[in-house]
Amino acid sequence: MVKKINQKIVGYEVLKDDEPEQAAAAAPAEVKDDDNIVHLHEKLKRPEMLLGSTYKVKTPLSEHALYITINDVVLNPGTKHELRRPFEIFINSKNMDHFQWIVALTRIISAVFRKGGDVTFLVEELRSVFDPRGGYFKKGGRYMPSLVA
């Protein structure tokens, strides 16, 4: 466990086994639950089971629908620090025209998910991708500048 030291170290001493109460009283109050918090990072192993959702996206740019599955990992389950974070993404379609870039895109996005931190910037980055042949209008009249967007 890593602890950040915010002040100068001016001395130290070795505690004996019979002095844990004195050390606890002298130390600043800390929450014991925080010692075991698991944060998302790239070395976190994939659990046996992930929670996920699959979305069907039908666009006029292709005769086949895209199926987008986003799987989430649950960190610190059953504690007050429980957190559900995206862990991986899969995009599938019968249309093989875009297979290579879809696989590449899903692997990169999944790698960013596993890295941890704020991943909301991905939405804005992908929405800013424009198709040189023009985009399309979704149901409800919303303009999408590309298939990636």
C-alpha positions, 0 to 999 in steps of 0.5 A, a space after each residue: 500500500 502506498 501512502 503519500 507523505 505531505 510533511 517533512 520527516 523529522 524523526 522515527 522510532 520502532 514500535 514494540 509489539 506491546 505498544 499498538 494502542 499508543 501508536 493508534 492514538 498518536 496517529 491521525 484517524 484513518 478509515 480502515 475500509 480505505 486500506 482495501 479499496 481496489 482501483 481500476 488499473 491495467 494490471 487488474 485481471 479479467 474476472 470470470 463474470 462481468 456485467 454487461 449490456 448489448 445495444 442494437 444500432 441500425 443505421 442507414 449506412 449499412 443494411 446490417 445492424 451493429 451490436 455493441 456490448 459493453 461489459 463492466 467490472 464491479 470494484 469493491 463489491 458489497 462495500 461503500 466503495 462499490 464502483 461499476 466501471 466499463 472494462 471492455 467493449 465488443 462491436 459485432 455485425 454481419 457487415 464485414 466491410 468494416 471488420 478491421 477498423 471495428 476490431 482495432 477500435 474496440 481493442 483500443 477503447 477496451 485498453 483505455 477502459 482498463 487503464 482507469 481514470 475518467 473515460 468520458 473524453 472518449 465520447 467527445 472524441 468519437 463524436 468528432 469523427 466525420 465521414 467525408 461522404 456525409 453522415 446520417 440522421 438517427 430516428 428522432 432527427 438527430 444528425 450523426 456525422 459518421 458511423 463511428 460517432 
